[in-house]
Amino acid sequence: MRETPEELADLQRLLDASLGGATTHLKSVVAGRTITAEQLAGVLTGMCVLSVSTVTAKGEPRISAVDGHFLHGKWIFGTARTAAKARHLVTRPAASVSHLRGEDLGVFVHGRTEILDLTEEAEISAYVREFYGDDAFDWENDVVYFRLRPHFMTVYAPDLTKLR
């Protein structure tokens, strides 16, 4: 867990506001079956497979999977610079992501992505290079990393003991 107390407080406010503004249906599914920001950050360690939804220039939805890393209360994920999802996110940065672990965990996020310049994001650069290996990619030319800045996040986790 890499979140500061301030980042956890911000994440908790986001979780609370998202659930507070959710539809009646979503509230009926999630209420009483969620976890705190601190618990969430403790569960989302290492690499988590994310489903990322983007939109084409024609407005058609596309979904694909990426390696997600939950760092400082936000999802970080990378892809090939030549991937369709990279082109979509560069021109239309709105995205939705989900991370599911069967029926035990569902994390659903809507927000806007931003491209990360790993030369300016030393901590993230060190983290991904350590995780994948410094020579895994041509980091400057082959891959692009995004941070999803969430404006909505909800978590379904009916039994925290199943997530440890």
C-alpha positions in Angstrom: 0.0 0.0 0.0 1.6 3.3 -1.1 -1.2 5.7 -0.3 -0.6 8.6 2.1 -3.2 9.4 4.8 -4.3 12.4 2.7 -4.7 10.1 -0.4 -6.8 7.6 1.6 -9.0 10.4 2.9 -9.5 11.7 -0.7 -10.3 8.2 -1.9 -12.8 7.7 1.0 -14.5 10.9 0.0 -14.7 9.7 -3.6 -16.1 6.3 -2.6 -18.7 8.0 -0.3 -19.7 10.6 -2.8 -20.0 8.0 -5.6 -22.2 5.7 -3.5 -24.2 8.7 -2.3 -24.9 9.8 -5.9 -25.5 6.3 -7.3 -28.8 5.0 -8.6 -31.2 3.1 -6.4 -30.2 -0.1 -8.1 -26.5 0.3 -7.6 -27.1 1.3 -3.9 -29.2 -1.9 -3.4 -26.3 -4.0 -4.8 -23.4 -2.3 -3.0 -24.7 -0.9 0.2 -23.5 -3.0 3.1 -21.2 -4.9 0.8 -18.3 -2.5 0.3 -15.0 -1.7 2.0 -13.2 1.4 3.1 -10.5 3.2 1.1 -7.8 1.8 3.4 -9.1 -1.7 3.0 -9.3 -1.2 -0.8 -5.7 0.0 -1.0 -4.6 -3.0 1.0 -6.4 -5.4 -1.4 -5.3 -3.8 -4.6 -1.6 -4.5 -4.5 0.6 -5.7 -7.3 -0.7 -6.2 -10.7 -4.5 -6.3 -11.2 -6.1 -7.2 -14.5 -8.3 -4.3 -15.6 -11.0 -4.2 -18.2 -10.6 -0.8 -19.9 -13.4 0.7 -21.9 -12.7 3.4 -24.5 -14.6 4.9 -27.4 -13.6 5.0 -31.1 -13.9 8.2 -33.3 -17.2 6.8 -34.5 -18.5 6.6 -30.9 -18.3 2.8 -30.8 -17.3 1.3 -27.4 -14.2 -0.9 -27.2 -13.1 -3.0 -24.2 -9.8 -4.6 -23.6 -7.6 -5.8 -20.8 -4.5 -4.2 -19.3 -2.2 -4.7 -16.3 -3.4 -2.3 -13.7 -1.5 -1.0 -10.7 -3.3 0.9 -7.9 -0.9 3.6 -6.8 -1.7 6.5 -4.6 -5.5 5.9 -4.9 -5.6 5.8 -8.7 -5.2 3.2 -11.4 -2.0 3.3 -13.5 -1.9 1.1 -16.6 0.3 0.8 -19.7 -0.1 -0.4 -23.2 1.8 -0.4 -26.5 2.0 3.1 -28.1 0.6 1.5 -31.2 -2.5 -0.1 -29.5 -5.9 1.1 -30.5 -6.7 1.9 -26.8 -3.7 4.2 -26.7 -5.0 6.2 -29.7 -8.5 6.3 -28.2 -7.3 7.6 -24.9 -5.0 10.2 -26.4 -7.8 11.8 -28.4 -10.8 10.9 -26.0 -9.4 10.6 -22.5 -12.7 9.6 -20.8 -12.5 6.0 -19.7 -14.1 3.4 -17.5 -12.3 0.5 -15.9 -13.3 -2.4 -13.8 -11.3 -5.0 -11.8 -13.2 -8.2 -10.9 -12.3 -11.2 -8.8 -15.2 -13.5 -9.3 -18.0 -12.6 -7.0 -15.7 -11.5 -4.2 -14.6 -8.1 -5.6 -15.7 -5.6 -8.1 -14.1 -2.2 -8.5 -15.8 0.1 -11.0 -14.3 3.5 -11.9 -15.1 6.3 -14.4 -12.8 9.1 -15.0 -10.3 10.8 -17.3 -6.9 9.5 -18.3 -3.7 11.4 -18.5 -0.5 10.3 -20.2 2.3 9.8 -17.7 5.8 11.0 -18.6 7.9 8.4 -16.9 10.9 10.7 -17.0 8.9 13.1 -14.7 7.2 10.4 -12.6 10.3 8.9 -10.8 8.3 6.8 -8.3 6.0 5.3 -10.9 8.9 4.7 -13.3 10.9 2.9 -10.7 7.8 0.8 -9.7 6.9 -0.4 -13.2 10.6 -1.0 -14.1 11.1 -3.0 -11.0 7.8 -4.9 -11.6 8.4 -5.8 -15.2 12.2 -5.5 -15.4 14.2 -2.6 -16.6 14.9 -4.2 -19.9 11.4 -5.5 -20.6 10.5 -2.7 -23.0 12.0 0.2 -24.8 10.3 2.4 -22.1 10.5 5.6 -24.2 9.3 4.2 -27.5 7.3 1.0 -27.0 4.9 1.7 -24.1 2.8 4.5 -22.8 1.4 4.7 -19.3 -1.8 6.3 -18.3 -3.2 7.4 -14.9 -7.0 7.4 -14.5 -8.2 10.3 -12.5 -11.5 9.1 -11.1 -14.7 11.1 -10.7 -16.7 8.0 -9.7 -15.6 4.8 -7.9 -17.6 2.1 -6.3 -16.6 -1.2 -4.7 -18.5 -4.4 -4.3 -16.8 -6.6 -1.6 -19.3 -8.6 0.4 -16.7 -10.5 2.5 -13.3 -8.9 3.1 -11.9 -12.1 4.5 -12.0 -13.7 1.1 -9.8 -11.0 -0.3 -6.7 -11.4 1.9 
